[in-house]
Amino acid sequence: MSLSSLSLISILENLRSRKFINDEDLFRLKQIELADKERSLVFNILEENVSEVIQERCLLFLSLIEEEEKLPFCLSDRLEILWHLWLPLAIKLAQKREKLGRPLIQGILGLQGTGKTTLARILISILAKIGWKTISISLDDFYKTYSDRQQLKKEDPRFVWRGPPGTHDVELGIQLLDKFRQSSLPNTQQQLISIPRFDKSLFSGAGDRIQPEIVSNVDIVLFEGWCLGVRQIDSGILDFAPPPIMTEADRKFARDINRKLEDYLPLWERLDSLIVLYPRDYRVSKKWRLQAEKESIAKGNSGMSEEEINRFVEYFWKALHPELFVKPLLDNSELVEVVIELFSDRSISRVFCPTNKT
């Protein structure tokens, strides 16, 4: 752990016990915040507003520790990421929602194991303290029904698993996001909104839709998915695709899935903003998926073997290879607002805004 990390944790422990920030700790926090130029840019932290930013974040921090037992994480183990990412990100989303004047649709793109669902759960808890009702939905919730996917598999046996473009009911997603976006228009009567939900455990892991969730008065929608916001690329690039796209059959599958992304554009256009969670080495997501499977099995659930996990993850890479479809977004400020880069242990490497190198 770096000296700056130790210093930050010491300051936050002081704040936790004293319930206020003294001048010395405020000065040290200002230095820490301004030292990371990339993160400061993401959260609009400047010399002239840094004191105000820190005071606001301190108040939110103190409000969280009042109900620490209700949080979906152990506060003591997460002080650094709470301060550097979760709190300022929640404040940023709240400010965006207030400025927008209608429910905010915030996209979260991340490969398997990057922590999309965890981030959404934490943001929901923090945003509730600010007074914004937040829900999370997943691209998984828009999978076609089990019977429809079985029919799809008969028509195209390459759709071995759910997941790739072509296995979702895109129109269902569009209709839902439009309902949220229009729910606070003037003269619009408050409506109950039905959210489709998907249970991956049904039909021996193939999954199917379950009873929808009914919500109302939603302020922020966190919409996450493994290929959320991904755009179609020049098909010629796939002629030289990296492994595991090795054979002509692999390349044809990749080209066909690439074309299907065009059908998803109307859904992506409903997003107000996109956050990308991306590991420095995308291949570590296979290790993360295996860890999650082992943890699930240890709890008594059924699961896949290491060989099955490898095939499963590589199937997704063959459909939309991260190096070709996700990595280019890290430099595209027109499509992505924030990038959260991860080390192999899932700790934060960088938080930055794309700079449009493309």
C-alpha positions in Angstrom: 0.0 0.0 0.0 1.4 3.4 -1.0 2.1 6.2 1.5 -0.7 8.3 0.0 -3.1 5.4 0.6 -2.0 5.0 4.2 -2.4 8.7 4.7 -5.9 8.7 3.2 -7.0 5.8 5.3 -5.6 7.5 8.4 -7.5 10.7 7.6 -10.8 8.8 7.0 -10.4 6.9 10.2 -9.9 10.2 12.0 -13.0 11.6 10.3 -14.9 8.4 11.3 -14.1 8.8 15.0 -14.2 12.6 15.3 -17.2 13.2 13.0 -15.6 16.3 11.5 -12.6 17.2 9.4 -9.9 19.4 11.0 -7.8 21.9 9.1 -4.7 19.7 8.9 -6.6 16.7 7.5 -8.5 19.0 5.1 -5.2 20.3 3.8 -3.8 16.8 3.3 -7.0 15.7 1.5 -6.7 18.6 -0.9 -3.2 17.6 -1.8 -4.3 14.0 -2.4 -7.3 15.0 -4.5 -5.3 17.4 -6.8 -2.4 15.0 -7.2 -4.3 12.7 -9.5 -4.9 14.9 -12.5 -6.9 12.3 -14.4 -9.3 11.6 -11.6 -9.7 15.3 -10.8 -10.8 15.9 -14.4 -13.4 13.1 -14.2 -15.0 14.6 -11.1 -14.4 18.3 -12.0 -12.1 19.0 -9.0 -10.2 22.3 -9.3 -8.0 24.4 -7.0 -10.9 26.8 -6.6 -13.5 24.2 -5.6 -11.5 21.4 -4.0 -12.4 22.5 -0.4 -16.1 22.5 -1.2 -15.8 19.1 -2.9 -14.1 17.6 0.0 -16.6 19.0 2.5 -19.5 17.6 0.5 -17.9 14.2 0.3 -17.1 14.2 4.0 -20.7 14.9 4.9 -21.8 12.0 2.6 -19.2 9.8 4.2 -20.4 10.6 7.7 -24.0 9.9 6.7 -23.0 6.4 5.4 -21.2 5.4 8.6 -24.4 6.2 10.6 -26.0 3.2 9.0 -22.8 1.2 8.3 -24.5 -2.1 9.1 -26.9 -1.6 6.2 -24.2 -1.1 3.6 -23.5 -3.9 1.0 -19.8 -3.8 1.8 -17.5 -3.6 4.8 -16.6 0.0 5.3 -13.3 -0.6 7.0 -12.1 -2.7 4.1 -13.1 -0.3 1.4 -12.2 3.2 2.7 -9.8 4.0 -0.2 -12.1 3.0 -3.1 -15.1 4.5 -1.2 -13.4 7.9 -1.1 -11.7 7.9 -4.5 -14.4 6.4 -6.6 -17.8 5.4 -5.1 -18.6 8.6 -3.3 -17.5 11.1 -6.0 -19.2 8.9 -8.7 -22.5 8.8 -6.8 -22.3 12.6 -6.4 -21.5 13.0 -10.1 -24.6 10.9 -11.0 -26.8 12.8 -8.6 -25.7 16.1 -10.2 -26.3 14.8 -13.7 -29.8 13.6 -12.7 -30.6 17.0 -11.1 -29.5 18.9 -14.2 -31.3 16.5 -16.6 -34.7 16.9 -15.0 -35.8 13.4 -15.8 -34.6 9.9 -14.9 -31.0 9.4 -15.8 -30.1 6.3 -17.8 -26.5 5.5 -16.8 -24.8 2.7 -18.8 -22.1 0.5 -17.2 -20.0 -1.6 -19.7 -17.8 -4.3 -18.3 -16.4 -7.7 -19.2 -17.2 -10.7 -17.0 -16.0 -10.3 -13.5 -15.2 -6.6 -13.6 -17.7 -5.8 -10.9 -20.6 -4.2 -12.8 -23.3 -5.6 -10.5 -21.2 -4.8 -7.4 -20.7 -1.2 -8.5 -24.4 -0.8 -9.2 -25.4 -2.2 -5.8 -23.0 0.2 -4.0 -24.1 3.2 -6.0 -27.8 2.4 -5.2 -27.0 2.5 -1.4 -25.0 5.8 -1.6 -27.5 7.5 -3.9 -30.3 6.6 -1.5 -28.5 8.7 1.2 -28.5 11.7 -1.2 -32.2 11.2 -1.8 -32.2 9.7 -5.3 -34.1 6.4 -5.9 -31.9 4.2 -8.0 -32.4 0.8 -9.6 -30.2 -1.5 -11.6 -31.1 -3.4 -14.7 -29.0 -5.7 -16.7 -28.7 -6.5 -20.4 -29.4 -10.0 -19.2 -32.9 -9.0 -18.2 -33.7 -8.6 -21.9 -32.7 -12.1 -23.0 -35.2 -13.8 -25.2 -37.3 -16.4 -23.5 -35.9 -19.9 -23.1 -38.2 -21.3 -25.9 -37.3 -18.4 -28.2 -33.6 -19.1 -27.7 -34.1 -22.8 -28.2 -35.7 -22.0 -31.6 -32.8 -19.6 -32.3 -30.3 -22.4 -31.6 -32.2 -24.7 -34.0 -32.0 -22.1 -36.7 -28.3 -21.3 -36.0 -26.5 -23.9 -33.9 -23.6 -21.5 -33.2 -25.8 -19.8 -30.5 -24.6 -22.4 -28.0 -25.0 -20.0 -25.0 -27.0 -16.9 -24.3 -25.0 -13.7 -24.3 -24.1 -12.6 -27.8 -26.0 -10.0 -29.8 -29.0 -11.8 -31.3 -30.0 -13.4 -28.0 -31.8 -10.3 -26.6 -35.2 -8.8 -27.1 -33.9 -5.4 -28.1 -37.4 -3.9 -28.6 -38.3 -4.8 -25.0 -35.3 -2.9 -23.8 -36.1 0.1 -25.9 -39.7 0.2 -24.6 -38.5 0.0 -21.0 -35.9 2.8 -21.2 -38.5 5.0 -23.0 -40.9 4.5 -20.2 -38.3 5.6 -17.7 -37.2 8.6 -19.8 -40.8 9.8 -20.2 -42.0 9.0 -16.6 -41.3 12.5 -15.3 -42.5 14.6 -18.2 -44.9 17.5 -17.4 -48.5 16.4 -17.1 -47.5 12.7 -17.0 -49.3 10.7 -14.4 -47.0 8.8 -12.2 -46.9 5.2 -13.6 -45.9 1.8 -12.4 -43.2 0.4 -14.6 -42.7 -3.4 -15.1 -39.0 -4.4 -15.3 -38.3 -7.8 -16.9 -36.1 -10.0 -14.8 -34.1 -13.1 -15.8 -33.1 -16.1 -13.7 -29.9 -17.7 -15.0 -30.3 -20.9 -12.9 -33.5 -22.1 -14.7 -33.3 -24.9 -17.3 -30.0 -26.2 -16.0 -28.3 -22.9 -16.4 -29.8 -21.8 -19.7 -32.1 -19.4 -17.8 -35.5 -17.9 -18.5 -37.6 -14.9 -17.6 -39.3 -14.7 -14.2 -41.9 -12.5 -12.6 -41.2 -8.9 -13.5 -40.4 -6.3 -10.8 -42.8 -3.4 -10.5 -41.2 0.0 -9.7 -42.2 3.7 -9.6 -40.7 7.1 -8.9 -37.3 6.0 -10.2 -34.7 8.8 -10.5 -31.6 6.9 -11.8 -31.4 3.7 -13.8 -28.0 1.9 -13.8 -28.0 -0.3 -16.9 -25.1 -2.7 -17.0 -24.0 -5.4 -19.5 -20.9 -7.1 -20.9 -21.4 -5.5 -24.3 -23.5 -2.5 -23.4 -22.8 0.4 -25.8 -20.5 -1.6 -28.0 -20.5 -0.5 -31.7 -20.1 -2.3 -35.0 -16.6 -2.3 -36.4 -15.2 -2.6 -39.9 -15.6 -6.2 -40.8 -12.2 -6.2 -42.5 -10.6 -5.9 -39.0 -11.9 -9.4 -38.2 -9.8 -10.9 -40.9 -6.8 -10.4 -38.6 -8.6 -11.0 -35.3 -6.6 -12.2 -32.3 -7.1 -15.6 -30.5 -9.4 -17.3 -29.8 -10.7 -16.3 -33.2 -8.6 -18.7 -35.1 -10.5 -20.5 -37.9 -12.6 -19.2 -40.8 -15.7 -20.5 -39.0 -14.7 -18.3 -36.0 -14.2 -15.3 -38.2 -17.6 -15.8 -39.9 -19.3 -16.0 -36.5 -17.5 -12.8 -35.4 -18.6 -11.0 -38.6 -22.2 -12.2 -38.2 -22.3 -11.0 -34.6 -20.7 -7.8 -35.6 -23.5 -7.1 -38.0 -26.1 -7.8 -35.3 -24.8 -4.9 -33.3 -26.6 -2.6 -35.7 -29.9 -3.8 -34.3 -28.7 -2.6 -30.8 -27.9 1.0 -31.8 -31.5 2.3 -30.9 -31.1 0.8 -27.5 -27.6 2.3 -26.9 -28.9 5.7 -28.0 -31.2 5.7 -25.0 -28.2 5.9 -22.7 -27.4 9.3 -21.2 -23.9 8.3 -20.4 -21.5 5.3 -20.4 -19.0 4.2 -17.8 -16.5 1.5 -18.8 -14.9 -1.0 -16.4 -11.9 -2.5 -18.1 -9.0 -4.6 -16.8 -5.5 -3.7 -17.9 -5.3 -7.2 -19.4 -8.7 -8.4 -20.6 -7.6 -12.1 -20.2 -7.8 -11.8 -16.4 -11.6 -11.8 -16.7 -11.4 -15.6 -17.3 -9.7 -16.0 -13.9 -12.3 -13.8 -12.3 -15.1 -15.9 -13.8 -13.5 -19.0 -12.5 -13.1 -17.5 -9.0 -16.8 -16.6 -9.0 -17.7 -20.1 -10.1 -15.6 -21.7 -7.3 -17.2 -19.4 -4.7 -20.7 -20.4 -6.0 -19.9 -24.1 -5.8 -18.5 -23.7 -2.3 -21.9 -22.3 -1.3 -23.5 -25.5 -2.5 -24.6 -24.3 -5.9 -24.0 -26.2 -9.1 -21.3 -24.8 -11.4 -19.0 -25.3 -14.3 -15.6 -26.9 -14.4 -12.5 -25.0 -15.3 -12.5 -26.4 -18.8 -16.2 -25.4 -19.2 -15.4 -21.9 -17.9 -12.6 -21.5 -20.4 -14.9 -22.5 -23.3 -17.7 -20.3 -22.0 -15.6 -17.1 -21.7 -13.8 -17.8 -25.0 -17.2 -18.1 -26.7 -17.9 -14.5 -25.7 -14.5 -13.4 -26.9 -15.2 -15.1 -30.2 -18.4 -13.2 -30.5 -17.1 -9.7 -29.6 -13.4 -9.7 -28.9 -12.6 -7.2 -26.1 -9.5 -5.9 -27.9 -11.5 -5.1 -31.0 -14.8 -4.0 -29.6 -14.3 -2.6 -26.1 -10.7 -1.3 -26.0 -11.3 1.3 -28.7 -14.0 2.8 -26.6 -11.4 3.8 -24.0 -10.3 6.6 -26.3 -13.8 7.7 -27.5 -15.1 10.6 -25.6 -18.2 10.9 -27.8 -19.4 7.5 -26.6 -17.8 7.1 -23.1 -17.7 9.5 -20.2 -15.7 7.7 -17.6 -13.2 4.8 -17.8 -12.3 2.8 -14.7 -9.2 0.7 -15.4 -8.6 -2.3 -13.1 -5.6 -4.2 -11.9 -5.7 -8.0 -11.9 -6.7 -8.0 -8.2 -9.7 -5.7 -9.2 -8.2 -2.7 -7.4 -8.4 0.6 -9.3 -5.5 1.4 -11.7 -6.8 4.6 -13.2 -10.1 6.6 -13.4 -10.0 8.9 -16.4 -12.0 10.5 -19.2 -11.4 9.3 -22.8 -9.3 11.7 -24.9 -10.4 10.8 -28.4 -7.1 9.5 -29.8 -9.2 7.9 -32.6 
